[in-house]
Amino acid sequence: MFAECFLYHNFLSEDDCDQIINESKNLAEQAKVQSNEGMDGFIETSTHRNSKIKFYYEDNKITNYIKQELRQIATDIYKFPIGEIQPLQYTLYDKDMFYNWHVDSTGDFSKTEWDRDLSATILLNNPDEYVGGELQFKTPINETTVQLNKGSIVVFPSLTIHRVTKVETGIRHSLVAWSTRYLL
């Protein structure tokens, strides 16, 4: 793996992971992808992304813990304080679902209300419950698969190119977070 990523196993307990799955999986809706083009601001998802999502607009004990820890990781590892953490997103990838290569930030620093600096993914179920669904990062030199366990978190710069490969069997459950820096 490359230095920009921070991987921590056992970040969430199995009970916390199960709670998020149980309260989210039946409420998840088909995901859309934001676009700078088009009338409605979204692009066709069938070729770029196929997953179901639910946002956590109201925080609870688990989401508060995650946000607190992300603030600490940003300060300790990346050496900058976080300004805002956007609502956390539960994501469900069922058979044939995926998210092709993308970044989580525009890189347009004039759009400070939306642009992201750090991204985080937490795997909520055991990787032996599905085939495919791998989180991969892409650099000019290679592609790297991140080995996550249930409850693991990986934090990375939002301009990092990444994807979730197509799930061949089973279901992959994850929780995603994005943050922005304080602007001085």
N, C-alpha and C positions, 0 to 999 in steps of 0.2 A: 504494500500500500504506500501511498505518498504522504508526505509530512503534513499536508493541510488538513487531514482528517483525524478526528479524535474518536476512538472506539472504546466503549466501556460495556462489559458484560454485566449482567445482574443489576442493571440500572433500575428496572421496575421489578417488583415481585411477581410471581406467577398469579397470585390473587388479584393484583392490580391489573395485570394484562387481561385476565379473564373478565373482570368487571367491565373494562372498556369494551371488549368484544360483545359481551352480553347486552350492554345498554345501547350499543351502536349498530350492530349488524342488521337489525330489522328496520332501521331508520335511514340507512344509506341509500342515496339516490345516484343515478348515472352522473359521472363527472363530466365537466366541460373544460375546455382549455381556453384561457384568455388569449386574445389576439389584438394586435394594433390595427388590424384590417377588418373590413366587413361592417355591416350595419349594426349587428347586435353585439359586437365586441368578442365573439367567440368563433373558433374555427371548428371544422368537422373533426370529431373525436375518433371516429372509427379507424382511421389510419394512424393517428398519433397517440391516442390514449383510449383505453377501455378499462374503466374501473368504476367502483361505486364509492361515494364519500359521504361523510357527515361531519359538519363543523361543530366544535365546542365553543359556542358564543358565551356561555355561562361557565365560569370556572368552578371546579370542585377540588377536593383534597388532592387528587392525583394530578390534575392539570396545574394546580398551584405549585406542587412539588416540582413538576417538570420545568415550569417557567423559572422557578427559583434556581434550579440546578443549571439551566441554560445560561442564566445571567452569570453564574459563577464560572462556568466553562469559558464563556466569552472573555471574562476578565482574566482568568488564570492562564488559559491556553492561547487565546487569540489577542490578548492584551488591549481590548477595548470594551467599554461598557455598552450594554444593549439599551436602546431607547424603547422600542415597542416589540412585543411578541404578539404576532397575529393569532387569531383563533386557531387552536390546534385542529388538525384534520385527521379523522379516522378514515382509513382507506381499506377497501375490501377488493381483492383480486381473486375472482373465481376462474374456472376453466376458460382458457383462451383470452383472459384479460391481461393487460400489459400497459406500460407507459414508455414510449420510445425515447431516444436520446433527447435531452432537454437541459436547460438551466432554470434555476428558480428566481433569477434576477434579470432585469433588462440591461443592467450595466449603464443605464442612463441616470446619472446622479442628479439630474434636474427634476426627476420624478420621485422625489424623496418620500412622498406620501405612500408609495406602493413598493418601491424598490427594496430588495432584501439583501442582507449581508451574510447571515448564517442560516443554514438549513440543518434539520435534524430528522432522522428516521428512527423509530423504535419498533422493533419486531414484536408483535403481540402473541404469536403462537409459535409452536415448535416447527423448525424447518423440515422435519420429517413428515409433517402433515400435508405437504404439497410438493410437487415436482415443478421445476422452473421457478418463476417468480424471484429471480436473483437480482439483488441490488448491485449494479455495476457502475464503475467510474471509468471515464475515458480521458486519457492524456494524449499528447501528440506521439508518445512512444508506445503506449499499450492500453489495454482494457484490463481492469481489475475487478474481481468479484469480492464483495465484502461478505465474510462469514459471520452472520448474525445468529444468535440464539434467542429463544424466548426471553424478552425483557432487556435485550441489548439495545444500546443507542449508538448511532454514528452521527457525529456532528461535522459539518464541512462547509466551506465557503459556498455561497449560493450561486456563484458563477462557475462552479465545477460541473462539467458535463456528466450526466448520469442517466440511468434508466432502470426500469424493472422489467425483466424479460417476461415473456408470455408464460402464464401458468398452464402447465400441461394437465395436471390432475390436482385435486384438492383445492383448498382455499388459503390464501395468504392474507393475514390481518396486520395492519401497521398503523402507527400514529405518526403524523408529520407535524413539524413546527418550523416556523420561519421568524427571523428577527431582523430588526434594523438597528443601526448604531445611533447613539446620540449625536446630533449635529452640533458642532461648536460654533 
